[in-house]
Amino acid sequence: MNAPLDTHDHDAPIFAPEAFRLGADEAALIDKARHFGARVLAPRAAKHDREATFPIENFHDMHPEGLLGICVPKQHGGLGASFRTYCLAAAELGRYCGATALSWNMHVCSTLWTGALADDLEMSTEDRAAHNARRPLHYRRIIEDGAIYSQPFSEGGAAAAGAAAFGTEARPVDGGFLVSGKKIFASLSGAADYYGILCTERAEGAHASRRNTLYIAVPASAPGVSVTGDWDPLGMRGTVSRTLLMKDVFVPESELLMPHGVYFRAATSWPHMFLTLSPTYMGLAQAAYDFTVAYLRGEVPGTSVKRRMYPTKQIAVAEMRVMLEQTKALWFQAVSEARPNPTKEQVLRAYAAQHTVMENANALAAKAIRTCGGQSMLKSLPLERIYRDSRCGSLMLPWTAEICIDRLGRETLYEPGERDD
Ligand SMILES: Cc1cc2nc3c(=O)[nH]c(=O)nc-3n(C[C@H](O)[C@H](O)[C@H](O)COP(=O)(O)OP(=O)(O)OC[C@H]3O[C@@H](n4cnc5c(N)ncnc54)[C@H](O)[C@@H]3O)c2cc1C
């Protein structure tokens, strides 16, 4: 990779390996992500934000670095990163380009669900054998060809929040399924090679049930697949999350990402998977803080006036630091304890961590603008993009900030099955 050295290349890691007791391999991988973010993503971020175009060249550059296969198990040629290592690496990318980190998350999750997570999941012998026979196909595409997967789950109804069966349906036919439906906010639309969708497997006349959720890769080139609508949002503009339509798309059985019915059990027993949208925003929180410190010290390129001598600025930075440290500590704990069948306390902490990161990233960015002043919100500087991108975090299903609060309150006060009548 010959990208020029960026000024960010001297940034310290968000989570210092010694302080957070990271293993050497883990620290090296996170370091690799940080350097990649600083050298490759940062210089391209403004253009993709301005034009609302997908940063496909970032993904092409990830391929030789092994980053497309960060969570592909080592025996399948990937880097075999754990859930936590991935989260820490993704936070480093989020510092430099929120849209790339968020899109990368959609790609990586398709290898986490099928990889480390599936390995930890209880499955019947038949399901395990079928899964192990099918998944090398997906991994080979990613490792050898640099294929990009996405994760369009949302439909605009209650399904993405986990409250109803998906309206997108897969009708079993000879050798596979006919898939029909619509996905909104399909990040990487038009750029992904495979759309890893959730849909309801439903034979003619059968009842739609969440238990029959099917997780399957729809090839972008399959007849009946189309991308529609425009994409001109406030933030995360480079994700290009347009609407994906599927009409009687034949998808062979070999494209299953998980065996029949296993996704529902995976989602239930691995709730921390829904924290995977947060690393991007952890990175944005750090970026807002870093920018403020550099700006007040007169070190942001093109703005040499120092403003650090004013007590109000010092207080603002101190308050930002407190908020950042609180955010980091809680989030690090939550991503460190991710595992199948977590305790109630761990799940509640995961909601609290998600809520904290998503809300604090935007609060820190808002405070950064107020503290640095008018010039800091000019489009020639990254802060206003960080502010807009960070606004999106608390909207992301299934763990929006509101849903986290709903669940925290309810699940603290009620044990499963408890009622008041
Ligand atoms: C930049 C960006 C990229 C995205 N990329 C993807 C992607 O790649 N794949 C994907 O699947 N989705 C993606 N999403 C979609 C996202 O996860 C949500 O589906 C989307 O933001 C929901 O918008 P909505 O207005 O339809 O929400 P609604 O479902 O209308 O919800 C509105 C609000 O109501 C509340 N709410 C909703 N349901 C419940 C409930 N059951 N209980 C209590 N409160 C509830 C929530 O707080 C929510 O914020 C992306 C979103 C953004 C902003």
The ligand as an ORCA input file, in Angstrom:
! r2SCAN-3c Opt
* xyz 0 1
  C     -26.358      5.468      8.342
  C     -27.234      4.300      8.575
  C     -26.878      3.082      8.035
  C     -27.676      1.966      8.233
  N     -27.305      0.760      7.707
  C     -28.064     -0.331      7.920
  C     -27.701     -1.599      7.372
  O     -26.677     -1.762      6.698
  N     -28.502     -2.648      7.636
  C     -29.624     -2.529      8.366
  O     -30.289     -3.524      8.575
  N     -30.028     -1.347      8.856
  C     -29.264     -0.248      8.661
  N     -29.661      0.964      9.150
  C     -31.023      1.095      9.654
  C     -31.200      1.216     11.116
  O     -30.694      0.162     11.847
  C     -32.663      1.378     11.407
  O     -33.384      0.342     10.825
  C     -33.221      2.651     10.890
  O     -32.471      3.745     11.358
  C     -34.644      2.688     11.423
  O     -35.252      3.826     11.010
  P     -36.835      3.917     11.134
  O     -37.129      5.363     11.007
  O     -37.495      2.982     10.200
  O     -37.093      3.426     12.606
  P     -38.442      2.981     13.295
  O     -38.527      1.483     13.286
  O     -39.579      3.748     12.717
  O     -38.186      3.438     14.734
  C     -38.156      4.799     15.117
  C     -37.718      4.839     16.541
  O     -38.753      4.237     17.349
  C     -38.178      3.424     18.351
  N     -38.636      2.023     18.238
  C     -38.716      1.274     17.110
  N     -39.130      0.032     17.406
  C     -39.339      0.009     18.744
  C     -39.771     -0.997     19.651
  N     -40.089     -2.234     19.237
  N     -39.834     -0.666     20.954
  C     -39.534      0.591     21.379
  N     -39.110      1.558     20.562
  C     -39.021      1.292     19.262
  C     -36.688      3.465     18.169
  O     -36.085      4.281     19.126
  C     -36.453      4.047     16.789
  O     -35.299      4.863     16.714
  C     -28.871      2.092      8.983
  C     -29.236      3.323      9.527
  C     -28.429      4.421      9.339
  C     -28.841      5.729      9.941
*
